[in-house]
């Protein structure tokens, strides 16, 4: 299906059945849905490539059935969702790559369904290189090498839970190389080697941030790991991030509890700068007070990974070794409702001496 054009739905429009094993390419829409528009059946095992829309959904727009096992690549939209826009069905197991949007969400924008187990790579937009304005759960995706000209190299203004994703090597010119301006709960993600002006990993995220591994991110100005995020911060591990101010965390005013903040670097405030007082946390060279904080080496299992290079963060093992001082040293009252760590293990289990939560994102 190729070479077609229309005001809405350049390739296919208003289809209700199963769309299976098609190549939908080089179609265009003046408004929405360069490839597909209002197709509410199952969309599966298709190649949707090199389509364009003047406004929304270069590849797909307003498609509410399951969208699964497709290659959605190289599409473009003038405003929202270079790959997909306003699709509220489940979006799973797709390769969403190389799409672009003129405003929000190079890969996906304005969806309401669950987005899970997709590979979302090398998409671009001014805000939200990979995803923007998503309302559904975003889980277990690989979100890598996306770019925002402004904010949110990977995710921008997403409001559903963001859980269990690998968010690596994304970049934004200004705020949030990984995630920016989110009100969602952000939990159990690997957020690594992203970059921005402020908030290399996360910026201006005011939902609860818990059980994440935030490593090797960089900011030219402030908050190598996390910047300007005022929600509760619980049981995160923040390692090897860098910035001018606040290598680990900067300007975070919510409670900071049960965290490990270690090996970060900055001209001012290697670990924390201009943040609320942490408690029950392990912080390198910490002497600024706060209840039950420690400054002992957390003793990770393998902090430089199989390749013996600490700076290649994605293969490093930041679980706690059996003799870690972070075991049984947290605050049980600060647990999230699930009581699980980043790997899905129970946080409260018999440790060394008691049924007390450990510090950091991962148990031993």
C-alpha positions as CSV (number, residue, x, y, z in Angstrom):
1,X,0.0,0.0,0.0
2,X,2.0,2.9,-1.2
3,X,2.0,6.3,-2.9
4,X,-1.5,7.4,-1.8
5,X,-2.5,10.8,-0.3
6,X,-5.6,12.2,1.4
7,X,-6.6,14.8,3.9
8,X,-7.0,12.0,6.6
9,X,-5.6,8.5,6.3
10,X,-3.2,8.5,3.4
11,X,-2.7,4.8,3.2
12,X,-5.7,3.2,5.0
13,X,-8.6,4.9,6.8
14,X,-11.6,3.8,9.0
15,X,-10.8,0.1,8.9
16,X,-12.3,-2.2,11.5
17,X,-10.8,-5.7,10.7
18,X,-7.4,-7.2,11.2
19,X,-4.6,-5.5,9.3
20,X,-1.9,-8.1,8.9
21,X,1.4,-8.5,6.9
22,X,1.2,-5.3,4.8
23,X,3.9,-2.9,3.8
24,X,2.4,0.6,4.2
25,X,4.9,3.1,2.8
26,X,5.2,6.5,1.2
27,X,1.7,7.6,1.8
28,X,0.7,11.1,3.1
29,X,-2.1,12.9,4.8
30,X,-2.7,16.6,4.9
31,X,-3.9,16.4,8.5
32,X,-3.7,13.0,10.3
33,X,-2.6,9.4,9.7
34,X,-0.1,9.3,6.9
35,X,-0.2,5.5,7.0
36,X,-3.3,4.6,8.9
37,X,-6.2,6.6,10.4
38,X,-9.0,5.4,12.6
39,X,-8.2,1.7,12.1
40,X,-9.6,0.0,15.3
41,X,-8.9,-3.7,14.6
42,X,-5.7,-5.5,15.4
43,X,-2.7,-4.1,13.5
44,X,-0.1,-6.8,13.5
45,X,3.1,-7.8,11.7
46,X,3.1,-4.8,9.3
47,X,5.9,-2.6,8.0
48,X,4.8,1.1,8.3
49,X,7.5,3.2,6.9
50,X,8.2,6.6,5.2
51,X,4.7,7.9,5.6
52,X,3.9,11.5,6.6
53,X,1.2,13.7,8.0
54,X,0.9,17.4,8.1
55,X,-0.4,17.4,11.7
56,X,-0.6,14.1,13.7
57,X,0.5,10.5,13.3
58,X,2.9,10.2,10.5
59,X,2.6,6.4,10.7
60,X,-0.7,5.8,12.6
61,X,-3.3,8.1,14.1
62,X,-6.4,7.4,16.2
63,X,-6.0,3.6,16.0
64,X,-7.6,2.1,19.2
65,X,-7.1,-1.7,18.7
66,X,-4.0,-3.7,19.6
67,X,-0.9,-2.5,17.7
68,X,1.7,-5.3,17.9
69,X,4.7,-6.8,16.2
70,X,5.0,-4.1,13.6
71,X,8.0,-2.2,12.3
72,X,7.1,1.5,12.5
73,X,10.0,3.4,11.1
74,X,11.0,6.6,9.3
75,X,7.6,8.3,9.5
76,X,7.1,12.0,10.1
77,X,4.4,14.3,11.4
78,X,4.2,18.1,11.5
79,X,3.0,18.3,15.1
80,X,2.4,15.2,17.2
81,X,3.6,11.6,17.0
82,X,5.9,10.9,14.1
83,X,5.3,7.2,14.5
84,X,2.0,7.0,16.3
85,X,-0.4,9.6,17.7
86,X,-3.6,9.4,19.8
87,X,-3.7,5.6,19.7
88,X,-5.3,4.2,22.9
89,X,-5.1,0.5,22.4
90,X,-2.2,-1.7,23.7
91,X,1.0,-1.0,21.8
92,X,3.4,-3.9,22.3
93,X,6.4,-5.6,20.7
94,X,6.9,-3.1,18.0
95,X,10.1,-1.6,16.6
96,X,9.5,2.1,16.6
97,X,12.6,3.7,15.1
98,X,13.8,6.7,13.2
99,X,10.5,8.7,13.3
100,X,10.2,12.4,13.8
101,X,7.6,15.0,14.8
102,X,7.6,18.8,14.5
103,X,6.4,19.4,18.1
104,X,5.9,16.4,20.5
105,X,6.7,12.7,20.5
106,X,9.0,11.6,17.7
107,X,8.0,8.0,18.3
108,X,4.6,8.2,20.0
109,X,2.4,11.0,21.3
110,X,-0.9,11.4,23.1
111,X,-1.7,7.7,23.6
112,X,-3.9,6.4,26.4
113,X,-3.2,2.6,26.3
114,X,-0.3,0.6,27.7
115,X,3.0,0.8,25.9
116,X,5.1,-2.2,26.7
117,X,7.9,-4.4,25.4
118,X,8.7,-2.2,22.4
119,X,12.1,-1.1,21.1
120,X,11.9,2.7,20.7
121,X,15.2,3.9,19.1
122,X,16.5,7.0,17.3
123,X,13.3,9.1,17.2
124,X,13.3,12.8,17.4
125,X,11.1,15.8,18.2
126,X,11.5,19.2,19.9
127,X,9.9,17.8,23.1
128,X,9.9,14.1,23.8
129,X,12.2,12.4,21.4
130,X,10.6,9.0,22.0
131,X,7.3,9.6,23.7
132,X,5.2,12.7,24.7
133,X,1.9,13.2,26.5
134,X,1.3,9.5,27.1
135,X,-1.5,8.8,29.6
136,X,-1.1,5.0,29.8
137,X,1.4,2.7,31.5
138,X,4.8,2.7,29.9
139,X,6.7,-0.5,30.9
140,X,9.5,-2.9,29.9
141,X,10.5,-0.9,26.8
142,X,14.0,-0.3,25.5
143,X,14.1,3.4,24.9
144,X,17.5,4.3,23.4
145,X,19.3,7.0,21.4
146,X,16.3,9.3,21.0
147,X,16.8,13.1,20.8
148,X,14.8,16.2,21.8
149,X,15.7,19.7,20.6
150,X,14.2,21.0,23.8
151,X,13.1,18.8,26.7
152,X,12.7,15.1,27.4
153,X,15.2,13.2,25.2
154,X,13.2,10.0,25.9
155,X,10.0,11.0,27.6
156,X,8.1,14.3,28.0
157,X,5.0,15.1,30.0
158,X,4.0,11.4,30.4
159,X,1.3,10.8,33.1
160,X,0.9,7.1,33.4
161,X,3.2,4.9,35.5
162,X,6.7,4.5,34.0
163,X,8.0,1.1,35.1
164,X,10.8,-1.3,34.3
165,X,12.1,0.4,31.2
166,X,15.7,0.7,30.0
167,X,16.2,4.4,29.2
168,X,19.7,4.9,27.9
169,X,21.8,7.2,25.7
170,X,19.0,9.7,25.0
171,X,19.7,13.4,24.9
172,X,17.9,16.7,25.3
173,X,19.2,20.2,24.6
174,X,17.7,21.7,27.8
175,X,15.9,19.6,30.4
176,X,15.7,15.9,31.1
177,X,17.9,13.7,28.9
178,X,15.9,10.7,30.0
179,X,12.6,12.0,31.4
180,X,11.3,15.6,31.7
181,X,8.1,17.2,33.1
182,X,6.4,14.0,34.2
183,X,3.8,13.7,36.9
184,X,3.9,9.9,36.8
185,X,5.2,7.4,39.3
186,X,8.7,6.4,37.9
187,X,9.8,3.1,39.3
188,X,12.2,0.2,38.7
189,X,13.8,1.7,35.5
190,X,17.4,1.7,34.4
191,X,18.2,5.3,33.5
192,X,21.7,5.5,32.2
193,X,24.1,7.6,30.1
194,X,21.5,10.2,29.1
195,X,22.5,13.9,28.8
196,X,20.9,17.4,28.9
197,X,21.6,20.9,30.1
198,X,19.8,20.2,33.4
199,X,18.8,16.8,34.6
200,X,20.8,14.4,32.7
201,X,18.7,11.5,33.9
202,X,15.4,13.2,35.0
203,X,14.2,16.8,35.3
204,X,11.1,18.3,36.8
205,X,9.4,15.0,37.6
206,X,7.1,15.5,40.5
207,X,5.6,12.0,40.9
208,X,7.2,9.5,43.2
209,X,10.6,8.3,42.0
210,X,11.4,4.9,43.5
211,X,13.6,1.8,42.9
212,X,15.4,3.3,39.9
213,X,19.0,2.8,39.0
214,X,20.2,6.2,37.8
215,X,23.8,6.0,36.5
216,X,26.3,7.7,34.3
217,X,24.1,10.5,33.2
218,X,25.5,14.0,32.6
219,X,24.2,17.6,32.7
220,X,26.1,20.6,31.5
221,X,24.7,22.8,34.2
222,X,22.8,21.1,37.1
223,X,21.6,17.7,38.3
224,X,23.6,15.0,36.6
225,X,21.2,12.4,37.8
226,X,18.0,14.2,38.9
227,X,17.1,17.9,38.7
228,X,14.2,19.9,40.0
229,X,12.0,16.9,40.9
230,X,9.9,17.6,44.0
231,X,8.0,14.3,44.5
232,X,9.1,11.7,47.0
233,X,12.4,10.0,46.2
234,X,12.7,6.4,47.6
235,X,15.2,3.6,47.3
236,X,17.1,4.9,44.3
237,X,20.7,4.2,43.4
238,X,22.4,7.2,41.9
239,X,25.9,6.4,40.7
240,X,28.5,8.1,38.4
241,X,26.5,11.1,37.3
242,X,28.1,14.5,36.6
243,X,27.2,18.2,36.4
244,X,28.5,21.6,37.4
245,X,26.1,21.7,40.4
246,X,24.7,18.6,42.0
247,X,26.4,15.6,40.4
248,X,23.8,13.2,41.8
249,X,20.7,15.3,42.7
250,X,20.0,19.0,42.4
251,X,17.1,21.2,43.7
252,X,15.0,18.2,44.7
253,X,12.6,19.4,47.5
254,X,10.6,16.2,48.3
255,X,11.7,13.7,50.9
256,X,14.8,11.7,50.0
257,X,14.8,8.4,51.9
258,X,16.6,5.0,51.7
259,X,18.8,6.0,48.8
260,X,22.4,5.3,47.8
261,X,24.1,8.4,46.2
262,X,27.7,7.5,45.4
263,X,30.5,8.3,43.0
264,X,28.9,11.3,41.4
265,X,30.9,14.4,40.4
266,X,30.3,18.2,40.3
267,X,32.2,21.5,40.7
268,X,29.6,22.2,43.5
269,X,28.0,19.4,45.4
270,X,29.3,16.1,44.1
271,X,26.3,14.1,45.5
272,X,23.6,16.5,46.4
273,X,23.2,20.3,46.0
274,X,20.3,22.5,47.1
275,X,18.1,19.5,48.0
276,X,15.9,18.7,51.0
277,X,17.7,16.9,53.9
278,X,18.0,13.2,53.1
279,X,17.4,10.5,55.7
280,X,18.3,6.8,56.0
281,X,20.6,7.1,53.0
282,X,24.1,6.2,52.1
283,X,25.9,9.2,50.6
284,X,29.6,9.5,49.8
285,X,31.5,11.9,52.0
286,X,28.3,13.0,53.7
287,X,28.6,15.1,56.9
288,X,25.6,17.5,56.6
289,X,23.2,15.7,58.9
290,X,19.9,14.0,58.5
291,X,18.5,11.1,60.4
292,X,20.3,7.8,60.1
293,X,22.4,8.7,57.0
294,X,25.8,6.9,56.6
295,X,28.9,7.5,54.5
296,X,30.3,4.0,54.3
297,X,31.2,2.3,51.0
298,X,28.0,0.5,49.9
299,X,30.0,-2.5,48.6
300,X,28.2,-3.4,45.5
301,X,28.5,-6.9,44.0
302,X,30.3,-5.8,40.8
303,X,30.4,-2.0,40.3
304,X,32.6,-2.2,37.3
305,X,30.9,-5.1,35.6
306,X,32.2,-8.1,33.6
307,X,34.4,-5.7,31.4
308,X,36.0,-4.3,34.5
309,X,35.1,-0.7,33.4
310,X,33.1,1.3,35.9
311,X,32.3,3.9,33.2
312,X,30.3,1.4,31.1
313,X,27.4,1.5,33.4
314,X,24.8,-0.7,31.8
315,X,26.7,-4.0,32.7
316,X,27.5,-3.0,36.3
317,X,25.9,-4.9,39.1
318,X,24.7,-2.5,41.8
319,X,23.1,-5.1,44.0
320,X,24.4,-5.1,47.6
321,X,27.0,-7.6,48.6
322,X,26.4,-9.7,51.8
323,X,28.6,-7.4,53.9
324,X,27.2,-4.1,52.7
325,X,26.5,-1.5,55.4
326,X,23.3,-0.6,53.5
327,X,21.6,-3.8,54.5
328,X,18.9,-3.4,57.2
329,X,19.6,0.3,57.4
330,X,16.6,1.9,55.7
331,X,13.3,3.2,57.0
332,X,10.4,0.7,56.6
333,X,7.8,3.5,56.9
334,X,9.0,4.9,53.5
335,X,8.2,1.8,51.5
336,X,6.0,1.9,48.5
337,X,2.8,0.0,48.4
338,X,4.3,-3.0,46.4
339,X,7.3,-3.4,48.7
340,X,9.4,-4.7,45.8
341,X,12.8,-3.7,44.7
342,X,14.0,-3.0,41.1
343,X,14.2,-6.7,40.3
344,X,10.8,-7.6,41.8
345,X,12.2,-9.0,45.0
346,X,10.5,-8.4,48.4
347,X,12.3,-5.5,50.1
348,X,11.4,-6.7,53.6
349,X,13.1,-10.0,54.1
350,X,15.4,-11.3,56.8
351,X,18.7,-9.5,56.2
352,X,21.6,-9.6,58.6
353,X,19.9,-8.8,61.9
354,X,16.3,-7.7,61.3
355,X,13.3,-7.4,59.0
356,X,14.3,-3.9,57.8
357,X,14.4,-2.5,54.4
358,X,17.8,-2.0,52.7
359,X,19.0,1.2,51.1
360,X,19.2,1.6,47.3
361,X,17.3,0.3,44.4
362,X,18.3,-3.4,44.7
363,X,18.6,-5.9,47.5
364,X,21.5,-8.3,47.6
